[in-house]
Amino acid sequence: MESENQNLSAKEDNVTVDKESVSQKPDFESLLAQVDKLEAELESERKKNAEQISRMKYLQADLINMQKQADRMGSEAKTSVKMRWIWEIISIKEDLDRALKSAPSEKSHLVDGLKLLSSRIENDLKVDEILPISVEAGSKFDPKIHEAVHSQETEDLPEGSIISVIAKGYTAGGKVIKPALVEVARRKPPAAPKETEAPKEKAPEETQAENPPEKEL
């Protein structure tokens, strides 16, 4: 009897264990739902990350553009300052050249000093590739490098030829920064033909005097 009771007890234990194992089986539908939820959250995070990356790229591009603009503005500011300096130096040299033209022909320490100063300024400009524009009398006027301030009628040069240079022009790095001021030849207008006087009409009295009427016989 005891052995039978033990067998029944063992069977009951087995049945209990089996019930517990059945109750502990995973719920696949719940797991699938959790997986779907996780995938949806992952996809949402991926979209957020993509948006953040795209925004960062735009911000980076804006930053690069701002840096380029700042560099360009800085370069333009430097160029502007340099151009003002160049114009001041050129103006000083032109004043020196005008003073030398009006200076007396005899030698003096003052004239020699002005010539030396003008030569040194021209050499300093050449170091920065600021060169005077070469203009010869008789050459053709070029609006790219010349500016006509006077014109004169002449038969010695073709129309549009340069008669003289009033002020030098300059280039910086091959670009014209100051055109040469020149006097240009202008063709004389053709002489107007002389007007011939039309014969005056004679008055009837004069005609009768010249051709008296014939007398009747």
ABEGO torsion letter per residue (X at the ends): XAAAAAAAAAAAAAAAAAAAAAAABBBAAAAAAAAAAAAAAAAAAAAAAAAAAAAAAAAAAAAAAAAAAAAAAAAAAAAAAAAAAAAAAAAAAAAAAAAAAABBABBBAAAAAAAAAAAAAAAAAAAAGBBBBBBBBGBBBBAAABBBABBBBBAABBBGBBABBABBBBBBGGBBABBBBBBBBBBBBBBBBBBBBBBBBBBAAAAAAABBBBBBX
